[in-house]
Amino acid sequence: MNQKQTESITYSIIVATYNRLDELVELIDSLNYMDFDPTRFELIIVDDGSTDGTAEMIEQLDTPYALHLHRQQNQGPGAARNRGMAEANGDYFLFIDSDCTVPASYLNTIDASVRTNQWDAFGGPDTCRPDFPPLLKAINYSMTSFLGTGGTRGSSKSVTKFYPRSYNMGIHRNVHEQIGGMNDLRHGQDMDLSARIYEAGFSVGLIEDAYVFHKRRTDLKKFFRQIFNWGVARINLGKAHPELLKPIHLAPAVLIAASLLTVVLALLLPQATILVYGLMLAALAIALTATIQSYLRYREIRPALLSSVTLFLQVIAYGLGTLSGLLQTTAGKPEAKGFTKKYYQ
């Protein structure tokens, strides 16, 4: 582990991690190859109770930039990132998820935009590397396409205002000093922080060229659980910040309810069967659109065929999560909860 001088640090890269040793090694390796002055940034890793040898591995590293390791009992990603901010020396705090890697130009791109625009807070998109397996490319399509998320994860053509998220997000030290860190929501603490940044009147920028390569969940079950939890989190966020719960966020839940109602009507009223056929045709049209768009993006058959699967799974998971959050809130629970057991392992 490398403890270098910190007087000239501009950027503190903060990574919260929990039992993701292999992915963390890839992230650190990508940071080592950035074409940015290593004396101007530091890497702060907060090990949130890992049991896979993460701390032992980090302690043996020798990097061209300052590297600091902080260990704590498992408290969740928000608490880990808050610990990172408390230990940071830089003017700007950059959050990157431990399952991400960055291109060589990453910090130079951020630095140029920050110098030009003087952002108080900013963020960038996430995408996939060419060597990612077909499933991860399909997940990347559904998560970043306009059809899947409306451009909300880092596009100037987003259907809603851009809110930086912790997989690729930066804030100035002054922001943290004025409004504090992330709250104790298990999911959505980064969106809550972004909302509070806007409410405090700080400037927020989207840096579209400052992207990260994001592995996300590596199988369909984990992907479903993750998206379900995001649907639940949207209801919690809407309670705290009404502007974070718009009709577009309820669309998947409405679609699921309408589809179920259509099937029930068809069972009760034979003449309503035509509605089911219409629903099936609409689903087929969406699947074909997703397949074509994915193929044009990757020029590969397998990701293209899987993209319609991940797109529908994403919509269903988010819709069910939203419905679960609404039901829990209606029942009087102060905070709706999704999957928690072994979720981060």
C-alpha positions as CSV (number, residue, x, y, z in Angstrom):
1,M,0.0,0.0,0.0
2,N,1.3,3.4,-1.0
3,Q,1.2,6.4,1.3
4,K,2.5,9.4,-0.7
5,Q,2.3,13.1,-0.2
6,T,-1.2,14.5,-0.3
7,E,-0.6,18.3,-0.6
8,S,-1.3,18.5,-4.3
9,I,-4.3,16.1,-4.4
10,T,-7.1,17.4,-6.6
11,Y,-9.2,14.2,-6.8
12,S,-9.9,11.6,-4.2
13,I,-11.3,8.4,-5.8
14,I,-13.4,6.7,-3.3
15,V,-14.3,3.0,-3.7
16,A,-16.6,1.2,-1.3
17,T,-16.2,-2.6,-1.6
18,Y,-17.5,-5.8,-0.1
19,N,-16.3,-9.2,-1.2
20,R,-15.4,-8.1,-4.8
21,L,-11.7,-8.9,-4.8
22,D,-11.4,-10.0,-8.4
23,E,-13.3,-7.0,-9.7
24,L,-11.4,-4.6,-7.5
25,V,-8.1,-5.8,-8.9
26,E,-9.4,-4.9,-12.4
27,L,-10.4,-1.5,-11.3
28,I,-7.1,-0.7,-9.7
29,D,-5.3,-2.0,-12.7
30,S,-7.3,0.4,-14.9
31,L,-6.5,3.3,-12.6
32,N,-2.8,2.5,-12.9
33,Y,-2.9,3.1,-16.7
34,M,-4.7,6.4,-16.6
35,D,-2.9,9.2,-18.5
36,F,-3.2,11.6,-15.6
37,D,-0.6,13.0,-13.2
38,P,-0.5,10.4,-10.4
39,T,0.5,13.1,-7.9
40,R,-2.9,14.9,-8.4
41,F,-5.2,12.0,-7.2
42,E,-5.4,9.4,-4.6
43,L,-7.3,6.2,-4.2
44,I,-9.3,5.6,-1.0
45,I,-10.6,2.0,-0.6
46,V,-13.1,1.4,2.2
47,D,-13.4,-2.3,2.8
48,D,-16.9,-2.8,4.3
49,G,-16.2,-6.0,6.1
50,S,-15.0,-8.2,3.3
51,T,-13.9,-11.8,4.0
52,D,-12.3,-12.6,0.7
53,G,-8.8,-11.3,1.3
54,T,-9.5,-7.8,0.0
55,A,-7.6,-6.0,2.7
56,E,-4.6,-8.3,2.5
57,M,-4.3,-7.9,-1.2
58,I,-4.5,-4.1,-1.1
59,E,-1.9,-3.9,1.6
60,Q,0.7,-5.5,-0.7
61,L,0.1,-3.1,-3.6
62,D,2.6,-0.5,-4.9
63,T,0.9,2.1,-7.0
64,P,2.1,5.3,-8.7
65,Y,-0.5,7.3,-6.8
66,A,-1.3,7.5,-3.1
67,L,-3.4,4.5,-2.0
68,H,-5.2,4.4,1.4
69,L,-7.1,1.4,2.8
70,H,-9.7,1.8,5.6
71,R,-11.5,-1.2,7.1
72,Q,-14.8,-1.3,8.9
73,Q,-17.5,-3.7,9.9
74,N,-20.2,-4.2,7.3
75,Q,-22.5,-1.2,7.3
76,G,-23.5,-0.8,3.7
77,P,-22.3,1.2,0.8
78,G,-23.5,4.6,2.0
79,A,-21.6,4.4,5.3
80,A,-18.5,3.1,3.5
81,R,-18.5,6.1,1.1
82,N,-19.1,8.5,4.0
83,R,-16.0,7.0,5.6
84,G,-14.1,7.6,2.4
85,M,-15.1,11.2,2.3
86,A,-14.1,11.7,5.9
87,E,-10.6,10.4,5.1
88,A,-10.2,12.2,1.7
89,N,-7.5,14.8,1.0
90,G,-8.7,16.0,-2.4
91,D,-10.7,19.0,-3.5
92,Y,-13.1,16.7,-5.3
93,F,-14.5,13.3,-4.2
94,L,-15.1,10.8,-7.0
95,F,-17.2,7.7,-6.4
96,I,-16.6,4.6,-8.6
97,D,-18.2,1.3,-7.9
98,S,-15.8,-1.6,-7.3
99,D,-17.3,-3.6,-10.3
100,C,-16.2,-0.8,-12.7
101,T,-13.0,-0.1,-14.7
102,V,-12.1,3.2,-16.4
103,P,-10.5,4.2,-19.7
104,A,-7.1,5.8,-19.7
105,S,-8.6,9.2,-20.5
106,Y,-11.1,9.1,-17.6
107,L,-9.6,11.7,-15.2
108,N,-8.3,14.0,-17.9
109,T,-11.8,14.2,-19.3
110,I,-13.3,15.0,-15.9
111,D,-10.5,17.5,-15.2
112,A,-11.0,19.4,-18.5
113,S,-14.8,19.7,-17.9
114,V,-14.5,20.7,-14.2
115,R,-11.9,23.4,-15.1
116,T,-14.1,24.8,-17.9
117,N,-17.5,24.6,-16.1
118,Q,-16.6,24.8,-12.4
119,W,-19.1,22.1,-11.5
120,D,-20.0,21.6,-7.9
121,A,-21.1,18.1,-8.7
122,F,-21.0,15.9,-11.8
123,G,-21.4,12.4,-13.1
124,G,-20.9,10.4,-16.2
125,P,-22.5,7.4,-17.9
126,D,-21.7,3.7,-17.7
127,T,-21.1,1.3,-20.5
128,C,-19.4,-2.1,-21.3
129,R,-16.0,-3.1,-22.6
130,P,-15.8,-5.1,-25.9
131,D,-14.5,-8.1,-24.0
132,F,-17.6,-8.4,-21.7
133,P,-19.5,-11.6,-22.1
134,P,-22.8,-11.6,-24.1
135,L,-25.1,-11.5,-21.0
136,L,-23.3,-8.4,-19.6
137,K,-23.5,-6.7,-23.0
138,A,-27.3,-7.4,-23.0
139,I,-27.7,-6.0,-19.5
140,N,-25.7,-3.0,-20.6
141,Y,-28.1,-2.5,-23.5
142,S,-31.2,-2.7,-21.4
143,M,-29.7,-0.4,-18.7
144,T,-28.4,2.3,-21.0
145,S,-30.8,2.3,-24.0
146,F,-33.6,4.9,-24.3
147,L,-36.1,2.0,-24.5
148,G,-34.9,0.6,-21.2
149,T,-34.2,3.6,-19.0
150,G,-35.1,6.7,-21.0
151,G,-31.5,7.9,-20.9
152,T,-31.5,8.6,-17.2
153,R,-28.1,7.0,-16.6
154,G,-26.0,9.6,-18.3
155,S,-27.5,10.9,-21.6
156,S,-28.3,14.5,-22.7
157,K,-31.5,13.0,-24.1
158,S,-32.8,11.8,-20.8
159,V,-36.6,11.9,-20.1
160,T,-35.8,13.4,-16.6
161,K,-33.2,15.7,-15.1
162,F,-29.8,14.1,-14.7
163,Y,-28.9,12.8,-11.2
164,P,-25.3,11.6,-10.8
165,R,-25.1,8.1,-9.3
166,S,-22.4,6.5,-7.2
167,Y,-21.0,4.2,-9.9
168,N,-19.6,7.4,-11.6
169,M,-20.1,10.5,-9.5
170,G,-18.1,13.5,-8.2
171,I,-18.7,16.3,-5.7
172,H,-16.6,19.2,-4.5
173,R,-15.4,19.1,-0.9
174,N,-17.5,22.2,-0.2
175,V,-20.7,20.3,-1.1
176,H,-19.9,17.6,1.5
177,E,-19.1,20.2,4.1
178,Q,-22.4,22.0,3.5
179,I,-25.0,19.2,3.1
180,G,-23.2,16.2,4.5
181,G,-22.8,12.7,3.1
182,M,-25.0,9.8,2.1
183,N,-27.9,8.8,4.2
184,D,-28.6,5.3,5.6
185,L,-30.9,4.1,2.8
186,R,-29.8,0.6,1.8
187,H,-30.5,1.5,-1.8
188,G,-30.8,4.9,-3.4
189,Q,-28.5,6.8,-1.1
190,D,-26.7,8.3,-4.1
191,M,-29.9,9.6,-5.7
192,D,-30.8,11.2,-2.3
193,L,-27.5,12.9,-2.2
194,S,-27.9,14.2,-5.8
195,A,-31.4,15.5,-4.9
196,R,-30.0,17.4,-1.9
197,I,-27.2,18.8,-4.0
198,Y,-29.8,20.3,-6.4
199,E,-32.0,21.5,-3.5
200,A,-29.0,23.3,-2.0
201,G,-28.5,25.2,-5.3
202,F,-25.2,23.7,-6.4
203,S,-24.3,23.4,-10.1
204,V,-24.5,19.8,-11.5
205,G,-23.1,18.7,-14.7
206,L,-23.2,15.6,-17.0
207,I,-19.9,14.7,-18.5
208,E,-20.9,12.3,-21.3
209,D,-17.3,11.4,-22.3
210,A,-16.3,10.5,-18.7
211,Y,-17.7,7.0,-18.8
212,V,-16.9,3.9,-16.8
213,F,-17.1,0.2,-17.9
214,H,-19.6,-1.4,-15.5
215,K,-20.0,-5.1,-15.0
216,R,-23.1,-4.8,-12.9
217,R,-24.7,-8.1,-11.9
218,T,-23.3,-11.2,-13.5
219,D,-26.4,-13.4,-13.8
220,L,-30.1,-12.9,-14.4
221,K,-31.1,-13.8,-10.8
222,K,-28.7,-11.1,-9.3
223,F,-29.8,-8.7,-12.0
224,F,-33.5,-9.2,-11.1
225,R,-32.8,-8.7,-7.4
226,Q,-30.8,-5.5,-8.1
227,I,-33.5,-4.0,-10.3
228,F,-36.3,-5.0,-7.9
229,N,-34.5,-3.2,-5.1
230,W,-34.2,-0.1,-7.3
231,G,-37.9,-0.1,-7.8
232,V,-38.4,-0.3,-4.0
233,A,-35.9,2.5,-3.5
234,R,-37.8,4.7,-5.9
235,I,-40.7,4.8,-3.5
236,N,-38.4,5.7,-0.6
237,L,-36.8,8.4,-2.6
238,G,-40.2,9.8,-3.7
239,K,-41.2,10.2,0.0
240,A,-38.1,12.2,0.7
241,H,-37.9,14.1,-2.6
242,P,-41.2,14.2,-4.5
243,E,-39.4,15.3,-7.7
244,L,-37.7,11.9,-7.8
245,L,-41.0,10.1,-8.3
246,K,-42.5,11.0,-11.6
247,P,-45.1,9.2,-13.8
248,I,-42.3,7.7,-15.9
249,H,-41.0,5.9,-12.8
250,L,-44.4,4.3,-12.2
251,A,-44.8,3.2,-15.8
252,P,-43.4,-0.4,-15.3
253,A,-45.7,-0.9,-12.4
254,V,-48.7,0.4,-14.4
255,L,-47.7,-1.8,-17.3
256,I,-47.6,-4.9,-15.1
257,A,-51.0,-4.1,-13.5
258,A,-52.6,-3.4,-16.9
259,S,-51.2,-6.6,-18.4
260,L,-52.6,-8.7,-15.5
261,L,-55.9,-6.9,-15.8
262,T,-56.0,-7.6,-19.5
263,V,-55.5,-11.3,-18.9
264,V,-58.2,-11.5,-16.2
265,L,-60.6,-9.7,-18.5
266,A,-59.9,-12.1,-21.3
267,L,-60.6,-15.1,-19.0
268,L,-63.9,-13.5,-17.9
269,L,-65.0,-12.0,-21.2
270,P,-64.1,-14.0,-24.4
271,Q,-64.5,-10.9,-26.5
272,A,-61.7,-9.3,-24.6
273,T,-59.2,-11.9,-25.9
274,I,-58.3,-9.5,-28.7
275,L,-56.7,-7.3,-26.0
276,V,-54.4,-10.2,-25.1
277,Y,-53.4,-10.5,-28.7
278,G,-52.7,-6.8,-28.9
279,L,-50.5,-7.1,-25.8
280,M,-48.6,-10.0,-27.3
281,L,-48.0,-8.0,-30.5
282,A,-46.8,-5.0,-28.6
283,A,-44.4,-7.3,-26.6
284,L,-43.1,-8.8,-29.9
285,A,-42.6,-5.4,-31.4
286,I,-40.6,-4.3,-28.4
287,A,-38.5,-7.5,-28.4
288,L,-37.7,-7.1,-32.1
289,T,-36.8,-3.4,-31.6
290,A,-34.5,-4.3,-28.7
291,T,-32.8,-7.1,-30.7
292,I,-32.2,-4.9,-33.7
293,Q,-30.9,-2.0,-31.6
294,S,-28.6,-4.2,-29.6
295,Y,-27.2,-5.9,-32.8
296,L,-26.5,-2.5,-34.3
297,R,-24.7,-1.5,-31.2
298,Y,-22.6,-4.7,-30.7
299,R,-22.7,-6.4,-34.1
300,E,-23.0,-9.7,-32.3
301,I,-25.9,-12.2,-32.3
302,R,-25.9,-13.5,-28.8
303,P,-26.0,-10.2,-27.0
304,A,-28.7,-9.1,-29.4
305,L,-30.9,-12.1,-28.7
306,L,-30.4,-11.8,-24.9
307,S,-31.2,-8.0,-24.9
308,S,-34.9,-8.5,-25.2
309,V,-34.8,-11.0,-22.3
310,T,-32.9,-8.5,-20.0
311,L,-35.1,-5.6,-21.1
312,F,-38.3,-7.4,-20.1
313,L,-36.7,-8.8,-16.9
314,Q,-35.7,-5.2,-16.0
315,V,-39.1,-3.8,-16.6
316,I,-40.8,-6.6,-14.6
317,A,-38.3,-6.4,-11.7
318,Y,-38.6,-2.6,-11.5
319,G,-42.3,-2.7,-11.7
320,L,-42.7,-5.4,-9.0
321,G,-40.2,-3.5,-6.8
322,T,-42.2,-0.3,-7.2
323,L,-45.5,-2.1,-6.4
324,S,-43.8,-3.7,-3.3
325,G,-42.6,-0.4,-2.2
326,L,-46.0,1.2,-2.6
327,L,-47.7,-1.7,-0.6
328,Q,-45.2,-1.4,2.2
329,T,-45.5,2.4,2.4
330,T,-49.3,2.1,2.3
331,A,-49.0,-0.4,5.2
332,G,-47.3,2.2,7.2
333,K,-43.7,1.0,7.1
334,P,-41.3,4.0,7.5
335,E,-38.9,2.5,4.9
336,A,-39.8,0.0,2.2
337,K,-37.3,-2.8,1.9
338,G,-36.3,-5.2,-1.0
339,F,-33.9,-8.1,-1.0
340,T,-31.3,-7.8,1.7
341,K,-30.1,-11.3,2.6
342,K,-26.7,-11.9,0.9
343,Y,-27.5,-9.2,-1.6
344,Y,-24.0,-7.7,-1.6
345,Q,-22.1,-11.0,-1.7
